[in-house]
Every structure is written in structure tokens, then in C-alpha cells.
Amino acid sequence: MTILVTGATGRVGRHVVDQLVQRGAKVRVLTRDPAKANVPAGVEVAQGDLLDIDAVRSAFQGIRTLFLLNAVTGDEFTQAIITLNLAREAGVERVVYLSVIHADRFVNVPHFAVKAGAERMLEQMGFSATILRASYFIDNELMVKDAILGHGVYPMPIGSKGVAMVDTRDIAEVAAIELIRRDQAPGKLPIETINLVGPDTLIGTEVATIWTDLLDRTIVYGGDDPSGFEQTVASFLPKWTAYEMRLMAERYVSDGMIPEAGDVERLVKILGRPLHNYRDFAAEIVRAD
């Protein structure tokens, strides 16, 4: 059967599509602009977004398994609610949902609360689902590389509790493996939750030290100031987004994003290889600069 991928042109979704194609799966993507989809040969493209009821209904035709990725937007929860209702209406029971680690705890952060709600929907509506709870994306660092390389400051207020940053390539590969596993299963499988984390749990000063080593010059940690971070983000993103980022950063500082025992080993077993690590990702940025 064909697997439907939402968010297929984003940082995670495009890798999910590539991984599925490499594994011989039939794939359909839902995208607002097919001309910009740039998907591999053989991938079906359906036009529309998750608030376009007719487009989603059409995209679900002939589908058994769904990869649901909702962008962080003001209407994210509405998108999730509608999509899951339409999936059930279409008889699509098998879902891999990209959530966030600690979604059930960090409920004051809007997009964490949204994902906690979507997880509850999956459970209460009887879906056969894998819930992927991702930690902070390593490639978020691309947004701050100019501050690091140009100003000698690592500006993300990630605190001193520790954040196990995860590579989007690892997220996507686990997602593809789970999508195929559920799609090919002879019947419904129980709901399963997988924490997606990196191999290293790092604090702000440790990240600055990694950059210092790679660049052979001092990079300082900008400190644990989510309010200052909010002001910076508000200079180039909507204020509601900046405020949400501040709330998230406050939880980095107060709680961290720390794996549970066995998370890393579980991912290595699923992937059959080591996880991508922060230092190697940073080194790629340095080499490309």
C-alpha cells in the first residue's frame, strides 16, 4: 500500500520520503505547491494542505499508513484534529506521528501541549500508532551559526541540565522504519512511543567548548536568558513565535531535555548504526563555511 507523508518538503519530511523510497515503499506526499516539492522519481504528489478538507480526503484515497508531521503554527492543533478525523473516516488506522520529548510535561509550551493532545487522540481513537518524541533538532544550529562564526557567541539558552540534541536524519530514518513496519504488519499493532535523542546530553558551556575546539578560537556561551532570546527571535519572526520559543527555552533551563535510560541504545538497535552526534554536525558546518 501507499504511505502518505505530510510535511514532506521540510527538514524532517524530505528525509522521510528519501528513506522510504530507498526502502522500496510507495509514497505519496501532500504539499501546497507541487512545483516546489522536488521529490524523488515515482513519488506521487497531492496538492493541498491539512486544512483543505477536500484535498486531504483525496490524498487519503488508497492509503493505509500516514506519517503525520504538523508544522509549528498557530493552527497546529486544528490541523492535527482534522487530519486524524479524516484519516479515521478514510479507514487509515496506521500512523507514525512526530511529537516532541516531554510533551506530557512541558504543557505550558504551546506546541508541546498540541502534541500531547494529538497523542491522546491517537490513543483514544484507536489508531495503530508509533509516537516519535523528538528532542531538540541539531540542525536548529543552522539558525545561529552566524552568531557563532561571526560573533563568537553560542546564543541558544539551553541551560545546565542537558539537552540530547537529535539529528533530523536519524529522526527520518526511524520514522521510515516504523512506517514500513506498521504498513506491512498483517494487522493492527499496539501504540508505541519512542524517544528520539542524540548520543550526547550537552549543556550550554559544553556546546561552546565544542565550537571553540573546532574553530580554534574562543566561543562563549550566551547564558541562560530566555527573555533576551525572545527579543532576538522577535526581530525576525512573529512575536507569538518568539514568545513560544522563550517558553521552550525556559524549560531547557529548568528541566533540560534528558533521555530516559535505554533510549540511545534502543535507537542504535533500530538503526543498526551509531547516532549522528553534535560535534560531527558542527564540524560539517565549519568545513562548509
Secondary structure, DSSP 8 states (H G I E B T S, - for coil): -EEEESSTTSTTHHHHHHHHHHTT-EEEEEES-GGG----TT-EEEE--TT-HHHHHHHTTTEEEEEE---S-TTHHHHHHHHHHHHHHTT--EEEEEEETTTTT-TTSHHHHHHHHHHHHHHHTT-EEEEEEE--BGGGGGGTHHHHHHHSEE----TTT-B--B-HHHHHHHHHHHHHHHHHSSS----EEEEE--S--B-HHHHHHHHHHHHTS--EE--S-HHHHHHHHTTTS-HHHHHHHHHHHHHHHHT-B---TTHHHHHHHHHTS----HHHHHHHHHHH-
